[in-house]
Amino acid sequence: MATTVRSDASVFGAHVHIAGTGYLVNNATGYAAGVSTIAVDTGTLSVSKGQTFQIAGTGTVYTVTKINAGTTVETDDGGKGFHAVGATEISFTPALSGSVANNDTVVFVTTRQPLPPYQLTDSLVILADTDNAGAVYIGGSNVASTFGFELRAGSAIEVKCSDASSVYITGTANDHVYITGS
């Protein structure tokens, strides 16, 4: 009798923050225009590939392409970090449009944040933390509080999809969801 064996690595769980705050540029001399990776410090919340951010005092919106962290980091098959708690380095696109200084604030955008790009064979479960300040909205790339599935604190939803990053969330900064899937 043949059996189907699944690797434990095919099941994942993650803690995803909406626009986590507290990250600062970490380089005594700052960074010049044209740089596409910066060191960051003081942040303790999660950062995911696909999230967007600005650096205080600049108008450019950047998209995270890779994350490094001192302790917790999820990587893809190529070893590139796509989700981390307590990030220490963030790579992004486009490159910096101007110079930034040490301790400039990294401000993550609270609207339309994709979940980390976990590959799925069945489904994704999203649970809103019971301590969230407000509802989290779930949907596609156009999700908003007026156009999305409302997930109140303590509520959960199962979504059938093959890539978690096809699901977007929006809500209040520092609120978070737990995700799991296989």
C-alpha positions as CSV (number, residue, x, y, z in Angstrom):
1,M,0.0,0.0,0.0
2,A,1.5,3.3,-1.1
3,T,1.4,6.3,1.3
4,T,1.7,10.0,0.7
5,V,4.3,11.6,2.9
6,R,4.3,15.4,3.5
7,S,7.3,17.2,4.9
8,D,6.8,19.2,8.1
9,A,8.3,22.1,6.3
10,S,5.2,22.3,4.1
11,V,3.2,23.6,7.1
12,F,4.0,27.1,8.3
13,G,2.8,29.7,10.8
14,A,3.7,33.3,11.0
15,H,2.9,36.5,12.9
16,V,2.3,39.4,10.4
17,H,2.1,43.0,11.6
18,I,0.3,45.7,9.8
19,A,2.8,48.5,9.1
20,G,5.0,47.8,12.2
21,T,6.6,50.9,13.7
22,G,9.8,51.5,15.5
23,Y,12.3,51.0,12.7
24,L,15.1,53.5,12.2
25,V,17.9,53.9,9.6
26,N,21.1,52.5,11.2
27,N,24.3,53.9,9.7
28,A,26.3,56.7,11.4
29,T,27.1,58.2,8.0
30,G,23.7,57.7,6.5
31,Y,23.1,56.5,3.0
32,A,23.6,58.2,-0.4
33,A,21.0,58.2,-3.2
34,G,21.2,55.1,-5.3
35,V,21.5,52.6,-2.4
36,S,19.0,49.8,-2.4
37,T,19.8,48.0,1.0
38,I,19.9,49.8,4.3
39,A,20.6,48.6,7.9
40,V,17.8,49.3,10.4
41,D,17.4,49.1,14.1
42,T,15.0,49.2,17.1
43,G,12.1,47.6,15.3
44,T,10.7,44.5,16.8
45,L,7.7,43.8,14.6
46,S,7.5,41.8,11.4
47,V,8.5,43.0,8.0
48,S,7.6,41.1,4.8
49,K,8.6,41.1,1.2
50,G,6.1,43.2,-0.8
51,Q,5.4,45.7,2.0
52,T,5.8,49.4,1.1
53,F,7.5,52.1,3.2
54,Q,8.8,55.6,3.1
55,I,11.7,57.2,5.0
56,A,10.7,60.3,6.9
57,G,11.5,63.4,5.0
58,T,11.3,61.7,1.6
59,G,8.4,61.3,-0.8
60,T,9.4,58.1,-2.5
61,V,7.5,54.9,-1.7
62,Y,9.8,51.8,-1.6
63,T,8.9,48.1,-1.9
64,V,10.7,45.5,0.3
65,T,12.4,42.9,-1.8
66,K,14.4,41.1,0.9
67,I,14.9,41.1,4.7
68,N,17.7,40.0,7.0
69,A,17.3,39.6,10.7
70,G,19.4,38.7,13.7
71,T,17.3,35.8,14.8
72,T,14.0,35.1,13.1
73,V,13.8,35.1,9.3
74,E,11.9,33.0,6.7
75,T,13.8,32.4,3.4
76,D,12.9,31.2,-0.1
77,D,14.6,28.4,-2.0
78,G,17.4,30.9,-3.0
79,G,18.0,31.8,0.7
80,K,16.6,35.3,0.3
81,G,14.6,36.5,3.4
82,F,11.0,37.2,2.7
83,H,9.5,37.6,6.3
84,A,11.3,38.5,9.5
85,V,10.6,39.7,13.0
86,G,13.2,42.2,14.3
87,A,14.7,43.0,10.8
88,T,18.3,44.3,10.8
89,E,18.6,45.0,7.0
90,I,16.0,45.7,4.3
91,S,16.6,45.6,0.6
92,F,14.1,47.4,-1.6
93,T,13.2,48.9,-5.0
94,P,13.5,51.5,-6.4
95,A,16.9,52.6,-5.1
96,L,17.0,55.6,-2.7
97,S,16.0,58.8,-4.5
98,G,18.0,61.0,-2.2
99,S,20.3,60.7,0.8
100,V,18.9,59.6,4.3
101,A,20.5,60.1,7.7
102,N,21.1,57.9,10.7
103,N,18.0,57.4,12.8
104,D,15.6,58.6,10.1
105,T,12.3,56.8,10.6
106,V,11.3,54.0,8.3
107,V,7.5,54.4,8.0
108,F,5.6,51.3,6.7
109,V,2.4,52.0,4.8
110,T,-0.8,50.7,6.4
111,T,-2.7,50.2,3.2
112,R,-2.8,47.2,0.9
113,Q,0.0,45.1,2.4
114,P,0.5,41.6,0.9
115,L,1.0,38.7,3.2
116,P,4.4,37.0,3.0
117,P,4.9,34.8,-0.1
118,Y,4.4,31.4,1.4
119,Q,3.5,28.8,-1.2
120,L,0.4,26.8,-0.5
121,T,-1.0,23.4,-1.6
122,D,-4.4,23.8,0.1
123,S,-5.4,26.9,2.1
124,L,-4.4,29.8,4.3
125,V,-6.0,30.5,7.7
126,I,-5.8,34.2,8.9
127,L,-6.6,35.0,12.5
128,A,-6.9,38.6,13.8
129,D,-5.3,39.0,17.2
130,T,-7.7,39.6,20.1
131,D,-5.8,42.7,21.1
132,N,-6.1,44.5,17.8
133,A,-7.2,48.1,18.0
134,G,-9.5,47.8,15.0
135,A,-10.7,45.4,12.3
136,V,-8.3,44.0,9.7
137,Y,-9.6,43.9,6.1
138,I,-8.8,41.0,3.8
139,G,-8.9,41.0,0.1
140,G,-7.0,41.4,-3.2
141,S,-4.6,44.2,-4.2
142,N,-7.4,46.7,-4.0
143,V,-8.5,45.9,-0.4
144,A,-9.7,48.8,1.8
145,S,-11.9,49.3,4.8
146,T,-14.8,50.0,2.3
147,F,-13.9,47.1,0.0
148,G,-12.7,43.9,1.7
149,F,-13.7,41.2,4.1
150,E,-13.8,42.6,7.7
151,L,-12.0,40.5,10.2
152,R,-12.7,41.7,13.7
153,A,-10.3,41.0,16.6
154,G,-10.4,37.3,17.5
155,S,-12.0,36.3,14.2
156,A,-10.6,34.0,11.5
157,I,-11.1,33.1,7.9
158,E,-9.8,30.4,5.6
159,V,-8.8,31.3,2.1
160,K,-8.1,28.9,-0.7
161,C,-5.1,30.1,-2.7
162,S,-1.7,28.9,-3.9
163,D,0.4,31.8,-2.7
164,A,-0.3,33.8,0.5
165,S,1.1,37.0,-1.1
166,S,-2.0,37.1,-3.4
167,V,-4.0,38.0,-0.2
168,Y,-3.7,41.6,1.0
169,I,-4.5,43.1,4.4
170,T,-5.1,46.6,5.7
171,G,-5.9,48.0,9.1
172,T,-4.3,49.9,12.0
173,A,-0.5,50.2,12.4
174,N,0.9,47.6,14.8
175,D,-2.2,45.4,14.7
176,H,-1.4,41.9,13.6
177,V,-2.7,38.6,12.2
178,Y,-1.5,35.1,12.6
179,I,-1.4,33.0,9.5
180,T,-1.0,29.3,8.9
181,G,-1.3,27.1,5.9
182,S,-0.1,24.1,4.0
